[in-house]
């Protein structure tokens, strides 16, 4: 399969590395600038951000959209969620009817509160679309650990195309037609991970974090129903699987951000936010607004919003769990 990955962050590169294990795949990656391209090429033989892996020479990099998309059969959208709209606008001239698309970006657009696949479809009208999400830190993908991902799809041909791409890799796909559910779970888990980090920062134990995660699973299930998704998606890799990983591990940027908030070090918290992509921070703004638009009540989101955005006392999170 001729594969193009739009986005060359560590997750995109880890995905390319895994896909390269299937020798039938030919992979090109788009990166945002010549400087980034040079930096990747200079560190290709010892890519420290992914534990020192060697990026195969047959994974090609370019900062030219036309070159990246030429002859592509499968296209991955792997940039940060807030850039998906501009990326879609830029790739439109090079789209062909034979292309299948899969979205790995997680989040909700700030201004419109649309999910990423809805942003994508606003620019590119196709039924050949899927989304993937699940418990998968980039370094674990690159280290060839067993990885499970949910894939939400629109057409069977798209599902089969991506299943073929993953043959012989360390990634297993579980299928569902609930695109919205996969996206919602993949987005909101970052917000819950921030809250779990807050509890850690406050000094609470694993028991308290498990309490939060369990309560959140019930809330997300109701939110899925309220937004038109499938409640059962909460039981998938994208649901409980990703939530457990992201809300319990120090590898999670969202969890780490929450820990800093819980410890009350405003300077370090702001520095971390300024230098690190914390998707949960941006998703929190969007999901908070979306819930109000849809008139759906999810008190835990209101509380997290007030702590993160309005500076309320993080200790209110533990109080909330005990009085809910």
N, C-alpha and C positions, 0 to 999 in steps of 0.2 A: 504494500500500500504506500502511496506517495502522501506523506503527512507533513503538514505545516503547523507549527506551534507559534501563535502570536503571544509574545511575552517571554522574556528570558530571565525571570526571577528564579530563585532556587527551586521553587516548586515546578516551574515549567521545565527547567533543565533536568530535574530528577525524573519527571515524566518522560522526557525524551530519552534519557539514559535507560529507563526500563523498557520503553518501546523498541529501543535499538537491539534488545536481546532477541527480538523476532527478526530474523535476517531477511524476511520478505518486506520489511518496512524501510522506506527511504525518507529520512527526516531532515527538514529545514526549519530553522527557528528565526523568527523576526525579533530584532532588538531595537530599542528606541533611538540609538545614536551610534555614530562611528566610534566615539570614545568607549562606550560600553562594549562594542564589538571587539575593539583592541584589547580591552581588559580581560574579556572572556578568553580570547585566543592566547593571550599571554599566560594564562593560568590553566589552560586546558589540560595539561599533563598532571596537574596536582590541584584540583579544584577544592580549596580548603573549606568553602562554605558548605560542601557536601561530604566532609570527612576525608578529603584528599583523593576522591575518585579521579580517574582519567576519562575525560570526555572523548568518546571515539571520534576519529577524524572524519568518519562518514556522516556525522551530524554537522550539517552546514549552517552557518550563521550569516545573516544579512540584515541591514537596516533599511532595505528597499522593499516596499510592500509588493510591488509587481514581481520582483524576483522571488520573493518568499512564496507567493501564491501560484506561481506558474506551474501548471500541470498537477496541482494539488487535488487529491481525492478526499482526504480527511483534514479538516481544519479545526484546531483547538484554539479556543479563546481563553488565555491564561493570564491576562493582565489584571491589575487591581480593578475591583468593581467600578470605581469611580471613573475609570478611563474607557470603559466598554463602549459608551456612546461615541466618543471621538474615534476610537479604533474602527468601529463598524462603518462610520462615515468614510474613513480613509480606505478601507478595503473594498468598498462597494464597486468601484470601477473594474476590479479584477475578479469578481465572483463569476463562476460558471455554473450551469445547471447540474453538472455532475458532482458537485461538492457536497459532502456531508459535514455538518458542524457539530461540535460538542463544546459546551461551556463548563469550564472549571473555575471560573471566577465566582467568588462568594460575596454576597452583599445585596443591598437595595439602593437604587439610585436616590441621591439626596433630595433633589428638587421635586421629582415626580412621584417618589415612593414606589416606583415600579421595580419588579424583580428583574434580574439580569437578562433572563430569556425574553422578557417583555421588551426591554430596551433593545435587545438584538433584533427582534422581529419588527420593531418600529423602523429599522433601517433596511433589513434584509428579509424579504418575504419568501420563506421556504418552509416546507414540511420536513426537510431533511435535517432535523435538529434534535439534539439530546443534551442532557446535563449530567455531570458526574459529581459525586460528593461522598465522603466517607472518612473514616479514621486513618489519616495518612500524613504524617510529618514528612517533609521533603527528604530529610536525611535517611529516614527509614525506607522510603522508596528506593533511594540511591544505593542503600546497603543491601538491597535485594531481600528484605524481609517479606514474609507473606502479607499482602495487603488486600483488603476487601473494599470495593467501592459500589455504591448504588448508581445505576444509570437509568435516568428517566428519559423516555424516548417518544417520538411522535409517529415514526414509521418503522416497520419491521426491517426494511432494507438498511436504514441507518443503524439500528441496533446490531444487525449482523455484520455490517462493515466495521464497527468498532470492536465487536467481539473478535473478529478475525485479526484485527491489529494487535490485540492483547494475547494472542495464542503464544505460548512458550515464554511468557513473562511472569513476573512475581505478583501480578495483579489479577484478582478475580472480580468479575462483574456480576451483580445481582440486578435483575431488570424490574422495572415498574413503568407504568404509563403516567405516573403522578409527577410530572415535571415540577409543578408548583411545590409539591410536598418536599421533594428532594432539595429544591432551592431554599425553601423556607427553613428546613432543618439545618442545612449547611450554613445559613446566615445567622439564625438566632442563637445557635450553639456558641458562637463567638461572644455574644452578649452575656450568656449564662456563665461562660468561662471567666469573664471579667468579675462577675459576682462571686464565683468560687474563689478567685484569687483574693478578693477583698476579705473573705472569711479567713483565708490563710494569713494574710497580712495582719489581721486582728488577733491572730494567735489561736484560732479555733482548730479543732482536730479534723481528721478524715471523716469522722462521724457526722460532723456538722455539714461538711461539703457534700456528703452522700445524701443528707437530708435535703439540701438545696437542689441537687440534681434530680432526686425522685419527685419532689414537688414540681419542679420545672417540666419534667416529662408529662405530667398530667396537664399542665397549662398549655404546653406546646400542642398536645393532642387536640385540645379544644380549639386552639388557634387554627390548626390545620383545617378542622371542620368549618370554622367560621369563615375562612378565606376560600373554601371550595376545594381543599385538598383531601387526601385520604388519611384518616386517623391511623391506619395501619403503618403508614410510612414512618411513624415514630419508632417502630420496632426494627428498622432497617439499618444498614451500615451508615446511611446518611443521618439517621435519627439517633438512637441510643448509642450506637457505636461511636460516632464522631463526638457526641456530647461527652461521653465518658473520657475519651482521650483528651479532648481540648480543655475540659474543666478539671483535670487532675494532674496535668503534667507541666513541669517547669520549662519544657521545650516550647510551650504555647506562649506566643507573644501576648495574647489576650489575657491569659492567666497571670503572666508576669506583670502586666500593666495593673491588673486588679490587686496583686500583692503590694505594689508600690502605693496604690491608693489606700489600702487598708492600713499600711504602716504610717500614713499621714505625712510622708515626705513630699511636699508639693513640688519642690525644685527637681528632684529626681524623676517624679512622675511626669512633669512637663518635658524634661529633657528626653525621656524615653518616648513620649508621644511625638516629639519633634523629629526624632531620628529613626523611628521604627514604624512600619506599617501595622497599625492595630485596627484590623477590620471591624472588630467589635465596637469600637468607639464610633465609627461612622455608621455602622448598621443600627446602633442604638438610637441615633438621631432619627433615622428613617423609620424604624419599626415603631417608635414612639408616636411619630406623626401619622403613620399608617393606621395604627390602632384607633386613633382619634377620628380619622376620616371614616373608618368603617364602623365606628361606635362599638368596638370590641373591648371588653375590660380584661386587663392582664396586670393586676396590681404589682407583681414583682418587677415588671418592666418600668412601671411608673417610679418605683422606689430606686431602681438602679439608675434611672435617668436623673433623678433628683440628687443622688450621691455623686455621679460622674459629672453631670453638666451644671448643677447648681451648688455643689459643694456642701451638701448636707452631710451630717455625721455618719460615717460608714457603719457605726455600731447599730444604726437603725435596721440594717439588714438582718442581723441576728434576732433583734427584737421582733421584726416582722415574721420571721419563720416560726417563732414561738406563739404568736398571737393569731396567725392566719387561720 
